[in-house]
Amino acid sequence: MKFSLIMGTLGRRDEVGEFLASLQRQDHRDFELLIVDQNPDERLAPLIEEYRRHFRILRYRSAPGLSRARNVGLRYATGDVIAFPDDDCWYPDGLLSYVARRLQAQPSLDGLTGRFVDAQGRSEGRWLPRTQLLNRFSVWRGAISFSIFLRRRLVERIGEFDEDLGVGAGTPWGAGEETEFMLRGLQAGGRVEFDRDLVLHHPVKTADYGEAAIERQCRYEAGFGRVIRRGGFPGWYFPWVCGRTLAGSLLALASGQRAQARFKWHSLLARVRGWRSGQQQTGTAYPSSTNA
């Protein structure tokens, strides 16, 4: 089972080196790394030359934007399984072997997703509590881009990433590209399982609720709101997810956690802005998968 690992990168070097080192430690050796380099300089060249002696690395260029980078990589990927590592994530030892064993044992599965912790074992977000097949409602809590491993047969049915979504897209919608991608996969009949035991590594970004965290979260939430609006979800779904965030903001305020309350409030406003932006175009409806 060959893996194609597509990594877009901009502005990082040491983190990319840590990821390459984690690939060198993998016992499953049938993989290729496709680096889509958006840096204006050659900062990655020494790293690439160093690790090319150990495994296959291909480097490409693209215009800015994470979705654009991934689409470039998709055009050249040759693996049986395709994944999308971030340039600041890293793989635990044995990860690729684990994914390969799971997919070989269950040929009817089109892919696996997992969760993440940082170097200290901390996580963020609300992950699904158990291993389960994903549907359009659970995918929000069961898939993050660098934890997605999909068989080629499903990726070919999905097509490319929406280049209006994601970091660096040049739009207000700074996230949601992997969820929109996965929703199209579920619509196409894909059977993808969230595996609680599939754990990757990535820094925890929301360590506080300051201005930088709010700005980043607002970009993410605008993307999520847009995906919900264009995804053909039932009318109750968006008010329900907004109601949960509003309740969380009010609870934090009542508990004296003013910074967290403000963070959640601005998240809610950004999500609504993203949702309103989605009404300008008629999106594809993503019906429930058979396991919804």
C-alpha positions as CSV (number, residue, x, y, z in Angstrom):
1,M,0.0,0.0,0.0
2,K,1.6,3.2,-1.2
3,F,0.9,6.5,0.5
4,S,1.0,9.9,-1.2
5,L,1.5,12.6,1.4
6,I,0.7,16.1,0.1
7,M,2.1,19.0,2.1
8,G,1.7,22.6,1.3
9,T,4.1,24.9,3.1
10,L,4.9,28.6,3.5
11,G,7.1,30.4,6.0
12,R,8.3,27.3,8.0
13,R,11.5,25.4,8.1
14,D,12.2,23.8,11.4
15,E,8.7,22.4,11.6
16,V,9.0,20.9,8.2
17,G,12.3,19.3,9.3
18,E,10.5,17.7,12.3
19,F,7.9,16.2,10.0
20,L,10.6,14.8,7.7
21,A,12.4,13.3,10.6
22,S,9.1,11.6,11.7
23,L,8.7,10.2,8.2
24,Q,12.3,8.8,8.4
25,R,11.3,6.9,11.6
26,Q,8.3,5.2,9.9
27,D,8.6,1.4,9.5
28,H,6.2,1.4,6.5
29,R,8.5,2.7,3.7
30,D,6.2,2.7,0.7
31,F,5.3,6.4,0.5
32,E,6.1,9.6,-1.4
33,L,6.1,13.1,0.0
34,L,4.9,15.8,-2.4
35,I,6.0,19.2,-1.0
36,V,4.2,22.1,-2.6
37,D,6.5,25.0,-1.7
38,Q,5.0,28.5,-1.6
39,N,8.1,30.1,-0.1
40,P,9.8,32.9,-2.2
41,D,13.2,31.5,-1.2
42,E,15.1,28.2,-1.0
43,R,14.9,27.7,2.7
44,L,13.7,24.1,2.3
45,A,16.3,23.0,-0.3
46,P,18.9,21.7,2.2
47,L,16.2,19.7,4.1
48,I,14.8,18.2,0.9
49,E,18.3,17.2,-0.3
50,E,19.1,15.6,3.0
51,Y,16.0,13.5,3.2
52,R,15.8,12.6,-0.5
53,R,18.5,10.0,0.3
54,H,16.1,8.2,2.5
55,F,12.7,8.4,0.8
56,R,11.0,9.9,-2.3
57,I,10.4,13.6,-2.2
58,L,8.9,15.6,-5.0
59,R,8.8,19.4,-4.9
60,Y,6.4,21.6,-6.8
61,R,5.4,25.3,-6.7
62,S,2.0,27.0,-6.6
63,A,0.3,30.3,-6.0
64,P,-0.4,31.0,-2.3
65,G,-3.3,29.2,-0.6
66,L,-3.4,25.8,1.1
67,S,-6.2,24.5,-1.1
68,R,-4.3,25.5,-4.2
69,A,-1.2,23.7,-2.9
70,R,-3.2,20.5,-2.3
71,N,-4.7,20.6,-5.7
72,V,-1.3,20.8,-7.3
73,G,-0.2,17.8,-5.2
74,L,-3.3,15.8,-6.2
75,R,-2.3,16.2,-9.9
76,Y,0.9,14.3,-9.3
77,A,0.1,11.9,-6.5
78,T,0.5,8.2,-7.4
79,G,-0.3,6.5,-4.1
80,D,-3.1,4.1,-3.2
81,V,-3.8,6.3,-0.1
82,I,-3.7,10.1,-0.1
83,A,-3.1,12.2,3.0
84,F,-2.6,15.9,3.6
85,P,-0.1,16.6,6.4
86,D,0.3,20.1,7.7
87,D,3.7,21.7,7.6
88,D,3.8,21.8,11.4
89,C,2.4,18.4,12.2
90,W,4.5,15.2,12.8
91,Y,3.7,11.5,12.7
92,P,4.2,9.2,15.7
93,D,6.3,6.1,15.0
94,G,4.3,3.3,13.3
95,L,1.5,5.6,12.1
96,L,1.6,4.6,8.4
97,S,1.8,0.9,9.3
98,Y,-1.3,1.3,11.5
99,V,-3.3,3.0,8.7
100,A,-2.2,0.4,6.2
101,R,-3.2,-2.5,8.4
102,R,-6.6,-1.0,9.1
103,L,-7.4,-0.3,5.5
104,Q,-6.1,-3.7,4.3
105,A,-8.2,-5.4,7.0
106,Q,-11.4,-3.6,5.9
107,P,-11.4,-3.3,2.1
108,S,-14.9,-1.7,2.2
109,L,-13.5,1.4,4.0
110,D,-12.6,4.3,1.8
111,G,-10.6,6.0,4.4
112,L,-9.7,6.8,8.0
113,T,-9.5,9.9,10.1
114,G,-8.1,10.5,13.5
115,R,-7.4,13.1,16.2
116,F,-4.3,14.9,17.5
117,V,-2.4,15.9,20.6
118,D,0.6,18.2,21.0
119,A,4.0,17.2,22.4
120,Q,2.7,17.5,26.0
121,G,-0.4,15.4,25.2
122,R,-2.8,18.3,25.1
123,S,-5.6,18.6,22.5
124,E,-8.2,21.1,21.5
125,G,-11.7,20.8,20.1
126,R,-14.4,18.3,20.9
127,W,-13.6,15.0,19.2
128,L,-16.1,12.2,18.7
129,P,-16.2,10.0,21.8
130,R,-15.8,6.7,20.0
131,T,-14.7,5.1,16.7
132,Q,-17.5,5.4,14.2
133,L,-18.3,5.9,10.5
134,L,-18.6,9.5,9.6
135,N,-21.7,11.3,8.3
136,R,-22.3,14.9,7.4
137,F,-23.1,15.8,11.0
138,S,-20.3,14.0,12.8
139,V,-17.6,14.9,10.3
140,W,-17.1,18.3,12.0
141,R,-15.9,16.5,15.1
142,G,-14.1,13.7,13.4
143,A,-11.9,15.0,10.7
144,I,-9.1,17.5,10.6
145,S,-7.0,17.9,7.4
146,F,-3.7,16.4,8.5
147,S,-5.5,13.3,10.0
148,I,-7.3,12.4,6.8
149,F,-6.2,9.2,4.9
150,L,-8.4,8.4,1.8
151,R,-8.1,5.7,-0.8
152,R,-7.4,7.0,-4.3
153,R,-10.7,5.6,-5.5
154,L,-12.6,8.1,-3.3
155,V,-10.3,11.0,-3.9
156,E,-10.9,10.6,-7.7
157,R,-14.7,10.8,-7.1
158,I,-14.3,13.9,-4.9
159,G,-12.1,16.0,-7.3
160,E,-10.2,19.0,-6.1
161,F,-10.4,21.3,-3.0
162,D,-12.4,24.5,-3.2
163,E,-9.7,27.1,-3.6
164,D,-12.0,29.8,-2.2
165,L,-11.6,28.1,1.2
166,G,-8.7,27.7,3.5
167,V,-5.6,29.5,4.8
168,G,-4.1,31.8,2.2
169,A,-7.1,31.7,-0.1
170,G,-7.3,35.5,-0.3
171,T,-10.9,35.3,0.9
172,P,-12.5,35.8,4.3
173,W,-13.1,32.0,4.6
174,G,-9.9,30.8,6.2
175,A,-10.9,27.2,6.9
176,G,-13.5,24.5,6.1
177,E,-11.8,23.3,3.0
178,E,-11.2,19.8,4.3
179,T,-14.7,19.5,5.7
180,E,-16.2,20.6,2.3
181,F,-13.9,18.0,0.7
182,M,-15.1,15.3,3.0
183,L,-18.7,16.2,2.6
184,R,-18.4,15.7,-1.1
185,G,-16.8,12.3,-0.4
186,L,-19.7,11.3,1.8
187,Q,-22.1,12.5,-0.9
188,A,-20.3,10.2,-3.3
189,G,-20.9,7.2,-1.1
190,G,-17.6,7.1,0.7
191,R,-17.3,5.1,3.9
192,V,-14.8,6.9,6.1
193,E,-14.2,6.0,9.7
194,F,-13.1,8.2,12.5
195,D,-10.7,6.0,14.6
196,R,-10.1,7.2,18.2
197,D,-6.9,5.2,18.3
198,L,-5.4,7.1,15.3
199,V,-3.6,9.9,17.0
200,L,-1.2,12.3,15.3
201,H,0.8,15.3,16.6
202,H,0.2,19.0,16.0
203,P,0.7,22.1,18.1
204,V,-2.3,23.3,20.1
205,K,-3.0,26.8,18.7
206,T,-5.6,28.1,21.1
207,A,-3.5,28.5,24.2
208,D,-5.3,31.7,25.2
209,Y,-8.1,33.9,24.0
210,G,-6.2,37.0,23.0
211,E,-6.6,39.1,19.9
212,A,-4.4,36.9,17.7
213,A,-6.5,33.8,18.7
214,I,-9.7,35.7,18.0
215,E,-8.5,36.8,14.6
216,R,-7.5,33.3,13.7
217,Q,-10.7,31.8,15.0
218,C,-12.8,34.3,13.1
219,R,-11.2,33.2,9.8
220,Y,-11.9,29.6,10.6
221,E,-15.5,30.2,11.7
222,A,-16.3,32.2,8.6
223,G,-15.2,29.2,6.5
224,F,-17.3,26.8,8.5
225,G,-20.4,29.0,8.2
226,R,-20.0,29.2,4.5
227,V,-19.6,25.5,4.2
228,I,-22.8,24.9,6.3
229,R,-24.8,27.3,4.2
230,R,-23.7,25.8,0.9
231,G,-23.9,22.2,2.1
232,G,-27.6,21.8,2.0
233,F,-28.0,21.1,5.7
234,P,-31.5,21.0,7.3
235,G,-32.8,24.3,8.4
236,W,-32.5,23.5,12.1
237,Y,-28.8,22.7,11.9
238,F,-27.2,26.2,11.7
239,P,-29.3,27.7,14.5
240,W,-28.5,24.7,16.6
241,V,-24.7,25.0,16.2
242,C,-24.9,28.7,16.8
243,G,-27.1,28.2,19.8
244,R,-24.5,25.9,21.3
245,T,-21.8,28.6,20.8
246,L,-24.0,31.3,22.2
247,A,-24.7,29.2,25.3
248,G,-21.0,28.6,25.7
249,S,-20.3,32.3,25.6
250,L,-23.0,33.1,28.1
251,L,-21.8,30.4,30.4
252,A,-18.3,31.6,30.3
253,L,-19.4,35.2,31.0
254,A,-21.5,34.0,34.0
255,S,-18.4,32.1,35.3
256,G,-16.3,35.2,35.1
257,Q,-14.3,34.0,32.1
258,R,-14.7,37.2,30.1
259,A,-11.9,36.5,27.6
260,Q,-13.3,33.1,26.7
261,A,-16.8,34.6,26.5
262,R,-15.6,37.2,24.1
263,F,-13.7,34.6,22.0
264,K,-16.9,32.5,21.6
265,W,-19.0,35.6,20.8
266,H,-16.7,36.7,18.0
267,S,-16.6,33.1,16.7
268,L,-20.4,33.2,16.5
269,L,-20.4,36.5,14.6
270,A,-17.8,35.3,12.1
271,R,-19.8,32.0,11.6
272,V,-22.9,34.0,10.8
273,R,-21.0,36.2,8.3
274,G,-19.7,33.1,6.6
275,W,-23.2,31.6,6.5
276,R,-24.6,34.7,5.0
277,S,-21.9,34.8,2.3
278,G,-23.0,31.3,1.2
279,Q,-26.4,32.5,0.0
280,Q,-24.9,34.3,-3.0
281,Q,-24.4,30.9,-4.7
282,T,-26.3,27.8,-4.7
283,G,-24.1,25.1,-3.2
284,T,-24.2,21.4,-3.8
285,A,-26.5,19.6,-1.3
286,Y,-24.8,16.9,0.6
287,P,-27.5,14.3,1.6
288,S,-27.0,12.1,4.6
289,S,-24.8,9.1,4.1
290,T,-26.3,5.7,4.8
291,N,-24.8,5.7,8.3
292,A,-26.2,9.1,9.3
